[in-house]
């Protein structure tokens, strides 16, 4: 049930893949998870490493895997570090949103629950997931960030290398920028973040900053109702994978007592998907299962109630994404 597709625009062909559980029947509304791979990876690598297709079989959701091309980036990174890919209706965020639209409108194949569309990424994919949370909050109900960076941490590749080592700008400032990027679709964005303490490619300060950035964005989006203190979580629990890594999970809640942010910090984890398949690059089977944790978090956060846009996500997609991408040329890395 792994199917290849192509999204075409003026910049060329952009592949993506869809995994459909073998027991799925069109007409049954189910969640959609969008998974964004890291640098040097393919969609197939990421699917195998995260084990998300097995979870899709278990729980009955659809998985969309956009695939970066070497034409757009020679190392298959999402271009999260370029300003041309950090805003709504532009570059890769718009292209990924178009892919979601294509899935949602192929009703003969799938029926997607528009209140349960989520995006997950690792490394460069995590950075793009953060961007999508800020630019399309009317489409994505919540985001999952594994080894990522805050919104607009950099706007060019040179400063990007420095950020990966030392962390980005003030997350309070970046939180405001993410809030501004939401525009008229602003709302609180539930987030779950995974970060390894021994990650030398994306050091732990970046995970801290992602959490802090979304605290500020959510404070502004809630008009001051969500007040979270990074140093004082509402709950902090610890765990130990038998024969593997120990970890802590910090959570913060809104004024109604509902979870808004989860932060998993894994002791001894490097730049690798926690609990992933060791047969694939950038995985560590000795960590807690990030895929399972993210899915469970997502299922507790449908887009709805006060946080949901009054505009149907699919209607919004059809209106906004009707704008052609033909005038936007993707600049290659380097």
C-alpha positions in Angstrom: 0.0 0.0 0.0 3.0 2.3 -0.6 2.1 4.4 -3.6 4.2 7.0 -5.4 2.8 10.3 -6.7 4.1 13.5 -8.3 3.2 17.1 -7.7 4.1 19.2 -10.7 4.8 23.0 -10.8 6.9 25.4 -12.7 10.0 24.3 -10.9 9.6 20.6 -11.9 8.3 17.3 -10.5 8.1 16.8 -6.8 7.6 13.2 -5.6 5.7 12.1 -2.6 4.5 8.8 -1.3 1.4 7.7 0.5 1.1 4.7 2.8 -2.5 3.4 3.2 -3.2 0.6 5.8 -4.3 -2.6 4.2 -7.6 -2.6 6.2 -8.5 0.9 5.2 -11.8 1.5 3.3 -12.5 4.9 1.5 -15.4 6.7 3.2 -13.9 6.2 6.7 -12.5 9.5 7.9 -9.1 9.0 9.4 -6.1 11.1 10.5 -3.3 12.1 8.1 0.3 12.3 9.3 2.8 14.1 7.1 6.4 12.9 7.7 9.4 15.0 6.6 12.7 13.2 6.3 16.1 14.6 7.2 19.2 15.5 5.1 20.6 12.7 2.9 17.5 10.6 3.6 14.7 9.5 1.3 11.1 9.1 2.2 11.6 5.4 2.2 14.5 5.7 4.6 12.4 7.8 6.9 9.4 5.5 6.7 11.6 2.5 7.6 13.5 4.3 10.3 10.5 5.7 12.2 8.3 2.5 11.8 5.4 4.9 11.1 3.8 2.5 8.5 3.5 -0.2 11.1 1.7 2.3 13.4 -0.5 3.2 10.5 -1.5 -0.4 10.2 -2.1 -0.7 13.9 -4.1 2.5 14.4 -5.6 3.0 10.9 -4.2 6.4 9.7 -2.8 7.6 6.4 0.8 8.7 6.0 2.1 11.2 3.5 5.8 11.3 2.8 7.0 14.3 0.7 10.4 13.7 -0.9 13.0 16.4 -1.5 14.8 16.3 -4.8 18.5 16.9 -5.6 17.4 19.6 -8.0 16.1 21.6 -5.0 18.8 20.6 -2.6 21.9 18.5 -3.5 21.9 16.8 -0.1 18.2 16.2 0.0 17.7 18.8 2.9 14.5 20.8 3.1 15.5 24.4 2.6 14.4 25.5 6.0 17.4 27.9 6.2 16.3 30.1 3.3 13.8 32.9 3.8 12.1 32.0 0.5 10.9 28.8 2.3 9.8 30.3 5.6 6.4 31.8 4.8 2.9 30.9 3.7 2.2 30.6 0.0 5.9 30.3 -0.9 8.4 27.6 -1.7 8.4 24.3 0.1 5.8 25.1 2.7 3.3 25.8 0.0 4.4 22.8 -2.0 3.8 20.5 1.0 0.4 22.1 1.6 -0.5 21.4 -2.0 0.4 17.7 -1.5 -1.9 17.6 1.6 -4.6 19.2 -0.6 -4.1 16.5 -3.3 -4.6 13.7 -0.7 -7.6 15.3 0.8 -9.4 15.8 -2.5 -8.7 12.2 -3.8 -11.9 11.0 -2.1 -12.0 7.8 -4.2 -8.8 6.7 -2.4 -9.0 8.3 1.1 -11.3 10.3 3.4 -9.1 12.5 5.6 -10.4 13.9 8.9 -9.6 17.5 8.4 -9.4 18.1 12.1 -6.6 15.5 12.5 -3.9 16.5 10.0 -0.4 16.6 11.6 3.2 17.1 10.5 6.3 15.4 11.9 9.9 16.0 11.0 13.5 15.0 11.9 16.4 17.4 11.7 15.9 19.5 8.5 12.4 18.0 8.3 11.8 19.0 11.9 12.8 22.6 11.0 10.3 22.5 8.2 7.6 21.1 10.5 8.1 24.1 12.7 7.8 26.4 9.7 4.6 24.6 8.6 3.2 25.0 12.1 3.7 28.7 11.9 2.6 29.2 8.2 -0.3 26.8 8.0 -1.9 26.6 11.5 -5.3 26.3 9.8 -4.3 22.9 8.2 -2.0 21.3 10.8 -3.6 20.5 14.2 -0.3 19.9 15.9 3.4 19.4 15.1 6.1 16.9 16.1 9.7 18.1 16.1 12.6 15.7 16.5 16.1 17.3 16.6 14.9 20.5 15.1 15.4 24.3 15.4 13.1 27.3 16.2 11.2 29.2 13.6 13.4 31.4 11.4 16.5 30.4 13.4 18.4 31.5 10.3 17.7 32.9 6.9 20.9 31.6 5.0 23.1 28.5 5.1 26.2 30.3 6.5 24.5 31.4 9.7 22.7 28.1 9.7 25.9 26.2 10.4 26.6 28.5 13.4 23.1 28.0 14.8 23.4 24.3 14.7 26.4 24.5 17.0 25.4 27.3 19.3 21.7 27.7 19.1 19.6 30.4 17.4 18.3 33.9 18.2 16.3 34.8 21.3 13.3 32.3 21.2 11.1 35.1 22.6 11.7 37.1 19.4 11.4 34.1 17.2 8.1 33.2 19.0 6.7 36.6 18.0 7.9 36.1 14.4 6.1 32.7 14.2 3.0 34.3 15.6 3.2 37.0 13.0 3.6 34.4 10.3 0.3 32.8 11.3 -1.5 35.9 10.1 -5.3 35.7 10.3 -5.1 32.0 11.0 -3.3 32.5 14.4 -4.1 30.0 17.1 -2.3 27.9 19.7 -0.2 25.2 18.2 0.3 22.0 20.3 3.8 20.7 20.0 5.8 17.6 21.0 9.6 17.9 20.8 12.2 15.2 21.1 15.9 16.0 21.7 19.0 14.0 22.4 21.4 15.3 25.0 24.4 14.0 22.9 23.3 15.4 19.6 26.4 17.0 18.1 24.7 18.0 14.8 21.7 19.8 16.5 22.9 20.3 20.1 20.3 20.3 22.9 20.1 24.1 23.1 18.1 24.0 19.9 15.5 21.7 21.4 15.1 24.0 24.4 14.7 26.9 22.0 12.0 25.2 20.0 10.0 24.7 23.2 10.5 28.2 24.3 9.7 29.7 20.9 6.3 27.9 20.8 5.6 29.0 24.4 5.9 32.6 23.2 3.9 32.0 20.0 1.1 30.3 22.0 1.1 33.0 24.6 0.4 35.6 21.9 -2.0 33.3 20.0 -4.0 32.7 23.2 -4.1 36.5 23.9 -2.2 35.9 27.1 -4.2 33.0 28.5 -1.4 30.4 27.9 1.4 31.3 30.3 4.2 28.7 30.4 7.5 28.8 32.3 10.2 26.7 30.6 12.0 26.2 33.9 8.9 25.1 35.7 6.9 22.5 33.8 3.5 21.5 35.1 4.7 17.9 35.2 8.1 16.2 34.9 8.3 12.5 34.7 11.3 10.2 34.1 11.7 6.9 32.5 14.2 4.3 31.4 14.2 2.1 28.3 15.3 -1.4 29.5 18.9 -1.7 28.5 18.7 1.7 26.8 18.5 5.4 27.4 16.9 7.2 30.3 14.7 10.2 29.6 12.6 13.0 31.1 9.2 14.2 29.8 8.2 17.8 30.7 4.6 19.0 30.0 2.9 22.4 30.1 -0.9 23.0 30.1 -3.2 25.8 29.2 -5.6 27.6 31.6 -8.2 24.8 31.2 -5.7 22.1 32.2 -5.2 20.7 28.7 -1.7 19.7 27.5 -0.2 22.0 25.0 3.5 21.2 24.9 5.5 18.0 25.6 9.3 17.9 25.7 11.1 14.6 25.7 14.8 14.9 26.5 16.7 11.6 25.9 20.0 11.1 27.9 22.7 9.8 25.7 20.8 10.1 22.4 22.7 11.5 19.4 21.4 12.8 16.2 19.0 9.9 15.7 15.3 9.0 15.7 14.5 7.8 19.2 13.3 4.2 19.2 13.9 3.8 15.5 14.9 0.9 13.3 18.7 0.4 13.5 18.8 -0.9 10.0 18.3 2.7 8.7 20.5 5.8 9.2 20.0 8.3 11.9 18.1 6.0 14.3 18.7 4.7 17.8 16.6 1.7 19.0 17.7 2.3 22.6 15.5 5.4 23.0 11.8 5.6 23.8 9.6 5.2 20.8 9.2 8.7 19.4 6.7 7.6 16.7 4.3 6.1 19.2 4.6 9.1 21.6 4.0 11.5 18.8 0.9 9.6 17.5 -0.6 9.5 21.0 0.1 13.2 21.5 -1.6 14.0 18.2 -4.7 12.0 19.0 -5.2 14.1 22.1 -5.0 17.3 20.0 -7.6 17.4 17.2 -8.1 20.9 15.7 -11.3 22.0 17.3 -13.1 24.2 19.8 -11.7 27.6 20.4 -8.4 26.8 18.7 -9.9 25.9 15.4 -10.2 28.3 12.5 -13.8 29.1 11.5 -12.8 28.4 7.9 -12.7 24.8 6.6 -9.1 23.7 6.1 -9.9 22.2 2.7 -11.8 25.3 1.6 -8.8 27.4 2.8 -6.4 25.2 0.9 -8.4 25.4 -2.3 -8.6 29.2 -2.1 -5.0 29.9 -1.0 -3.2 27.3 -2.9 -5.0 28.3 -6.2 -2.1 30.7 -6.5 0.5 29.3 -8.9 4.0 28.6 -7.8 5.4 29.2 -11.2 6.9 32.6 -10.4 8.9 31.1 -7.5 12.2 29.6 -8.5 13.8 27.4 -5.9 17.4 28.4 -5.2 19.8 25.5 -5.0 22.0 25.1 -1.9 25.5 26.3 -2.5 
